[in-house]
Amino acid sequence: MNKTFSLLFFIKKNKIRTKGIAPIYLRITIEGKIADIDAKRYIDLSA
């Protein structure tokens, strides 16, 4: 039985912190079921 999955890293711009950094999230999709996980990493949006 084959299953499809995908991994997508994305930035949550609606959760920007005071220093202009935003959290990076990981979205895992398996057979149409989605789970968003906080990657515990941040990116500086001013760069």
PDB file with one MODEL, atoms N, CA, C and O in Angstrom:
MODEL        1
ATOM      1  N   MET A   1       0.840  -1.181   0.000  1.00  0.00           N
ATOM      2  CA  MET A   1       0.000   0.000   0.000  1.00  0.00           C
ATOM      3  C   MET A   1       0.887   1.246   0.000  1.00  0.00           C
ATOM      4  O   MET A   1       1.707   1.421   0.901  1.00  0.00           O
ATOM      5  N   ASN A   2       0.728   2.109  -0.998  1.00  0.00           N
ATOM      6  CA  ASN A   2       1.504   3.342  -1.098  1.00  0.00           C
ATOM      7  C   ASN A   2       0.795   4.483  -0.392  1.00  0.00           C
ATOM      8  O   ASN A   2      -0.430   4.594  -0.440  1.00  0.00           O
ATOM      9  N   LYS A   3       1.580   5.332   0.265  1.00  0.00           N
ATOM     10  CA  LYS A   3       1.044   6.534   0.907  1.00  0.00           C
ATOM     11  C   LYS A   3       1.816   7.728   0.382  1.00  0.00           C
ATOM     12  O   LYS A   3       3.018   7.649   0.127  1.00  0.00           O
ATOM     13  N   THR A   4       1.111   8.824   0.227  1.00  0.00           N
ATOM     14  CA  THR A   4       1.776  10.046  -0.215  1.00  0.00           C
ATOM     15  C   THR A   4       1.995  10.957   0.983  1.00  0.00           C
ATOM     16  O   THR A   4       1.192  10.993   1.915  1.00  0.00           O
ATOM     17  N   PHE A   5       3.107  11.697   0.935  1.00  0.00           N
ATOM     18  CA  PHE A   5       3.370  12.664   1.990  1.00  0.00           C
ATOM     19  C   PHE A   5       4.151  13.836   1.411  1.00  0.00           C
ATOM     20  O   PHE A   5       4.778  13.728   0.357  1.00  0.00           O
ATOM     21  N   SER A   6       4.098  14.957   2.123  1.00  0.00           N
ATOM     22  CA  SER A   6       4.892  16.113   1.718  1.00  0.00           C
ATOM     23  C   SER A   6       5.335  16.874   2.958  1.00  0.00           C
ATOM     24  O   SER A   6       4.681  16.833   4.000  1.00  0.00           O
ATOM     25  N   LEU A   7       6.463  17.572   2.824  1.00  0.00           N
ATOM     26  CA  LEU A   7       7.014  18.411   3.884  1.00  0.00           C
ATOM     27  C   LEU A   7       7.144  19.820   3.329  1.00  0.00           C
ATOM     28  O   LEU A   7       7.625  20.010   2.212  1.00  0.00           O
ATOM     29  N   LEU A   8       6.714  20.812   4.112  1.00  0.00           N
ATOM     30  CA  LEU A   8       6.781  22.199   3.679  1.00  0.00           C
ATOM     31  C   LEU A   8       7.195  23.068   4.856  1.00  0.00           C
ATOM     32  O   LEU A   8       6.532  23.066   5.893  1.00  0.00           O
ATOM     33  N   PHE A   9       8.286  23.808   4.704  1.00  0.00           N
ATOM     34  CA  PHE A   9       8.696  24.775   5.712  1.00  0.00           C
ATOM     35  C   PHE A   9       8.116  26.125   5.315  1.00  0.00           C
ATOM     36  O   PHE A   9       8.185  26.512   4.148  1.00  0.00           O
ATOM     37  N   PHE A  10       7.539  26.851   6.286  1.00  0.00           N
ATOM     38  CA  PHE A  10       6.976  28.159   5.979  1.00  0.00           C
ATOM     39  C   PHE A  10       7.131  29.094   7.172  1.00  0.00           C
ATOM     40  O   PHE A  10       7.340  28.652   8.302  1.00  0.00           O
ATOM     41  N   ILE A  11       7.026  30.392   6.903  1.00  0.00           N
ATOM     42  CA  ILE A  11       7.185  31.434   7.918  1.00  0.00           C
ATOM     43  C   ILE A  11       5.804  31.922   8.333  1.00  0.00           C
ATOM     44  O   ILE A  11       4.966  32.221   7.482  1.00  0.00           O
ATOM     45  N   LYS A  12       5.567  32.004   9.635  1.00  0.00           N
ATOM     46  CA  LYS A  12       4.300  32.529  10.139  1.00  0.00           C
ATOM     47  C   LYS A  12       4.454  34.033  10.352  1.00  0.00           C
ATOM     48  O   LYS A  12       4.873  34.474  11.423  1.00  0.00           O
ATOM     49  N   LYS A  13       4.116  34.811   9.337  1.00  0.00           N
ATOM     50  CA  LYS A  13       4.294  36.258   9.402  1.00  0.00           C
ATOM     51  C   LYS A  13       3.311  36.928  10.362  1.00  0.00           C
ATOM     52  O   LYS A  13       3.537  38.066  10.775  1.00  0.00           O
ATOM     53  N   ASN A  14       2.234  36.248  10.721  1.00  0.00           N
ATOM     54  CA  ASN A  14       1.289  36.837  11.671  1.00  0.00           C
ATOM     55  C   ASN A  14       1.758  36.694  13.119  1.00  0.00           C
ATOM     56  O   ASN A  14       1.073  37.157  14.031  1.00  0.00           O
ATOM     57  N   LYS A  15       2.907  36.066  13.344  1.00  0.00           N
ATOM     58  CA  LYS A  15       3.466  35.904  14.688  1.00  0.00           C
ATOM     59  C   LYS A  15       4.845  36.557  14.798  1.00  0.00           C
ATOM     60  O   LYS A  15       5.729  36.036  15.478  1.00  0.00           O
ATOM     61  N   ILE A  16       5.026  37.697  14.130  1.00  0.00           N
ATOM     62  CA  ILE A  16       6.315  38.400  14.159  1.00  0.00           C
ATOM     63  C   ILE A  16       6.569  38.928  15.566  1.00  0.00           C
ATOM     64  O   ILE A  16       5.678  39.499  16.196  1.00  0.00           O
ATOM     65  N   ARG A  17       7.783  38.734  16.048  1.00  0.00           N
ATOM     66  CA  ARG A  17       8.182  39.207  17.371  1.00  0.00           C
ATOM     67  C   ARG A  17       8.675  40.646  17.294  1.00  0.00           C
ATOM     68  O   ARG A  17       8.823  41.202  16.206  1.00  0.00           O
ATOM     69  N   THR A  18       8.928  41.245  18.453  1.00  0.00           N
ATOM     70  CA  THR A  18       9.292  42.658  18.524  1.00  0.00           C
ATOM     71  C   THR A  18      10.593  42.987  17.802  1.00  0.00           C
ATOM     72  O   THR A  18      10.751  44.108  17.318  1.00  0.00           O
ATOM     73  N   LYS A  19      11.508  42.065  17.716  1.00  0.00           N
ATOM     74  CA  LYS A  19      12.794  42.313  17.050  1.00  0.00           C
ATOM     75  C   LYS A  19      12.718  42.092  15.541  1.00  0.00           C
ATOM     76  O   LYS A  19      13.744  42.130  14.862  1.00  0.00           O
ATOM     77  N   GLY A  20      11.522  41.861  15.011  1.00  0.00           N
ATOM     78  CA  GLY A  20      11.364  41.649  13.574  1.00  0.00           C
ATOM     79  C   GLY A  20      11.687  40.243  13.122  1.00  0.00           C
ATOM     80  O   GLY A  20      11.996  40.021  11.951  1.00  0.00           O
ATOM     81  N   ILE A  21      11.619  39.287  14.041  1.00  0.00           N
ATOM     82  CA  ILE A  21      11.870  37.895  13.671  1.00  0.00           C
ATOM     83  C   ILE A  21      10.549  37.126  13.679  1.00  0.00           C
ATOM     84  O   ILE A  21       9.641  37.434  14.450  1.00  0.00           O
ATOM     85  N   ALA A  22      10.463  36.137  12.818  1.00  0.00           N
ATOM     86  CA  ALA A  22       9.245  35.337  12.697  1.00  0.00           C
ATOM     87  C   ALA A  22       9.593  33.857  12.827  1.00  0.00           C
ATOM     88  O   ALA A  22      10.673  33.436  12.411  1.00  0.00           O
ATOM     89  N   PRO A  23       8.683  33.063  13.404  1.00  0.00           N
ATOM     90  CA  PRO A  23       8.954  31.633  13.573  1.00  0.00           C
ATOM     91  C   PRO A  23       8.828  30.853  12.263  1.00  0.00           C
ATOM     92  O   PRO A  23       8.037  31.196  11.385  1.00  0.00           O
ATOM     93  N   ILE A  24       9.626  29.802  12.161  1.00  0.00           N
ATOM     94  CA  ILE A  24       9.562  28.890  11.020  1.00  0.00           C
ATOM     95  C   ILE A  24       8.783  27.652  11.462  1.00  0.00           C
ATOM     96  O   ILE A  24       9.058  27.078  12.515  1.00  0.00           O
ATOM     97  N   TYR A  25       7.815  27.250  10.651  1.00  0.00           N
ATOM     98  CA  TYR A  25       6.991  26.082  10.940  1.00  0.00           C
ATOM     99  C   TYR A  25       7.203  25.018   9.871  1.00  0.00           C
ATOM    100  O   TYR A  25       7.627  25.314   8.754  1.00  0.00           O
ATOM    101  N   LEU A  26       6.905  23.798  10.227  1.00  0.00           N
ATOM    102  CA  LEU A  26       6.965  22.667   9.306  1.00  0.00           C
ATOM    103  C   LEU A  26       5.559  22.102   9.172  1.00  0.00           C
ATOM    104  O   LEU A  26       4.907  21.789  10.168  1.00  0.00           O
ATOM    105  N   ARG A  27       5.099  21.974   7.934  1.00  0.00           N
ATOM    106  CA  ARG A  27       3.793  21.363   7.675  1.00  0.00           C
ATOM    107  C   ARG A  27       4.024  19.990   7.066  1.00  0.00           C
ATOM    108  O   ARG A  27       4.657  19.860   6.018  1.00  0.00           O
ATOM    109  N   ILE A  28       3.501  18.965   7.736  1.00  0.00           N
ATOM    110  CA  ILE A  28       3.583  17.587   7.252  1.00  0.00           C
ATOM    111  C   ILE A  28       2.190  17.179   6.782  1.00  0.00           C
ATOM    112  O   ILE A  28       1.213  17.309   7.519  1.00  0.00           O
ATOM    113  N   THR A  29       2.111  16.688   5.555  1.00  0.00           N
ATOM    114  CA  THR A  29       0.840  16.213   5.010  1.00  0.00           C
ATOM    115  C   THR A  29       1.002  14.748   4.628  1.00  0.00           C
ATOM    116  O   THR A  29       1.862  14.396   3.820  1.00  0.00           O
ATOM    117  N   ILE A  30       0.164  13.897   5.218  1.00  0.00           N
ATOM    118  CA  ILE A  30       0.161  12.469   4.904  1.00  0.00           C
ATOM    119  C   ILE A  30      -1.265  12.077   4.546  1.00  0.00           C
ATOM    120  O   ILE A  30      -2.183  12.177   5.360  1.00  0.00           O
ATOM    121  N   GLU A  31      -1.423  11.629   3.308  1.00  0.00           N
ATOM    122  CA  GLU A  31      -2.742  11.207   2.821  1.00  0.00           C
ATOM    123  C   GLU A  31      -3.814  12.271   3.083  1.00  0.00           C
ATOM    124  O   GLU A  31      -4.942  11.945   3.453  1.00  0.00           O
ATOM    125  N   GLY A  32      -3.456  13.538   2.890  1.00  0.00           N
ATOM    126  CA  GLY A  32      -4.410  14.633   3.041  1.00  0.00           C
ATOM    127  C   GLY A  32      -4.585  15.153   4.455  1.00  0.00           C
ATOM    128  O   GLY A  32      -5.260  16.163   4.654  1.00  0.00           O
ATOM    129  N   LYS A  33      -3.998  14.495   5.440  1.00  0.00           N
ATOM    130  CA  LYS A  33      -4.079  14.955   6.826  1.00  0.00           C
ATOM    131  C   LYS A  33      -2.889  15.866   7.106  1.00  0.00           C
ATOM    132  O   LYS A  33      -1.744  15.507   6.831  1.00  0.00           O
ATOM    133  N   ILE A  34      -3.169  17.053   7.657  1.00  0.00           N
ATOM    134  CA  ILE A  34      -2.139  18.075   7.840  1.00  0.00           C
ATOM    135  C   ILE A  34      -1.811  18.250   9.313  1.00  0.00           C
ATOM    136  O   ILE A  34      -2.694  18.246  10.170  1.00  0.00           O
ATOM    137  N   ALA A  35      -0.501  18.406   9.591  1.00  0.00           N
ATOM    138  CA  ALA A  35      -0.029  18.723  10.943  1.00  0.00           C
ATOM    139  C   ALA A  35       1.015  19.826  10.822  1.00  0.00           C
ATOM    140  O   ALA A  35       1.977  19.694  10.066  1.00  0.00           O
ATOM    141  N   ASP A  36       0.824  20.924  11.573  1.00  0.00           N
ATOM    142  CA  ASP A  36       1.803  22.009  11.617  1.00  0.00           C
ATOM    143  C   ASP A  36       2.611  21.884  12.894  1.00  0.00           C
ATOM    144  O   ASP A  36       2.053  21.718  13.979  1.00  0.00           O
ATOM    145  N   ILE A  37       3.939  21.964  12.760  1.00  0.00           N
ATOM    146  CA  ILE A  37       4.843  21.792  13.895  1.00  0.00           C
ATOM    147  C   ILE A  37       5.789  22.988  13.944  1.00  0.00           C
ATOM    148  O   ILE A  37       6.356  23.381  12.926  1.00  0.00           O
ATOM    149  N   ASP A  38       5.954  23.563  15.137  1.00  0.00           N
ATOM    150  CA  ASP A  38       6.898  24.655  15.335  1.00  0.00           C
ATOM    151  C   ASP A  38       8.313  24.090  15.240  1.00  0.00           C
ATOM    152  O   ASP A  38       8.658  23.159  15.967  1.00  0.00           O
ATOM    153  N   ALA A  39       9.134  24.648  14.345  1.00  0.00           N
ATOM    154  CA  ALA A  39      10.500  24.155  14.148  1.00  0.00           C
ATOM    155  C   ALA A  39      11.462  24.697  15.207  1.00  0.00           C
ATOM    156  O   ALA A  39      12.638  24.334  15.217  1.00  0.00           O
ATOM    157  N   LYS A  40      10.972  25.561  16.094  1.00  0.00           N
ATOM    158  CA  LYS A  40      11.799  26.166  17.155  1.00  0.00           C
ATOM    159  C   LYS A  40      12.966  26.958  16.567  1.00  0.00           C
ATOM    160  O   LYS A  40      14.023  27.066  17.187  1.00  0.00           O
ATOM    161  N   ARG A  41      12.769  27.513  15.367  1.00  0.00           N
ATOM    162  CA  ARG A  41      13.769  28.344  14.706  1.00  0.00           C
ATOM    163  C   ARG A  41      13.093  29.636  14.254  1.00  0.00           C
ATOM    164  O   ARG A  41      11.889  29.661  13.999  1.00  0.00           O
ATOM    165  N   TYR A  42      13.878  30.707  14.158  1.00  0.00           N
ATOM    166  CA  TYR A  42      13.349  32.005  13.755  1.00  0.00           C
ATOM    167  C   TYR A  42      14.181  32.569  12.617  1.00  0.00           C
ATOM    168  O   TYR A  42      15.343  32.204  12.435  1.00  0.00           O
ATOM    169  N   ILE A  43      13.561  33.472  11.848  1.00  0.00           N
ATOM    170  CA  ILE A  43      14.259  34.116  10.745  1.00  0.00           C
ATOM    171  C   ILE A  43      14.056  35.621  10.862  1.00  0.00           C
ATOM    172  O   ILE A  43      12.970  36.090  11.201  1.00  0.00           O
ATOM    173  N   ASP A  44      15.120  36.371  10.575  1.00  0.00           N
ATOM    174  CA  ASP A  44      15.071  37.825  10.600  1.00  0.00           C
ATOM    175  C   ASP A  44      14.469  38.296   9.281  1.00  0.00           C
ATOM    176  O   ASP A  44      15.046  38.067   8.219  1.00  0.00           O
ATOM    177  N   LEU A  45      13.311  38.954   9.343  1.00  0.00           N
ATOM    178  CA  LEU A  45      12.624  39.366   8.125  1.00  0.00           C
ATOM    179  C   LEU A  45      13.228  40.620   7.504  1.00  0.00           C
ATOM    180  O   LEU A  45      12.918  40.945   6.358  1.00  0.00           O
ATOM    181  N   SER A  46      14.078  41.326   8.233  1.00  0.00           N
ATOM    182  CA  SER A  46      14.685  42.543   7.688  1.00  0.00           C
ATOM    183  C   SER A  46      15.883  42.231   6.799  1.00  0.00           C
ATOM    184  O   SER A  46      16.375  43.113   6.094  1.00  0.00           O
ATOM    185  N   ALA A  47      16.354  41.001   6.822  1.00  0.00           N
ATOM    186  CA  ALA A  47      17.549  40.637   6.037  1.00  0.00           C
ATOM    187  C   ALA A  47      17.211  40.426   4.582  1.00  0.00           C
ATOM    188  O   ALA A  47      18.094  40.115   3.783  1.00  0.00           O
TER     189      ALA A  47
ENDMDL
END
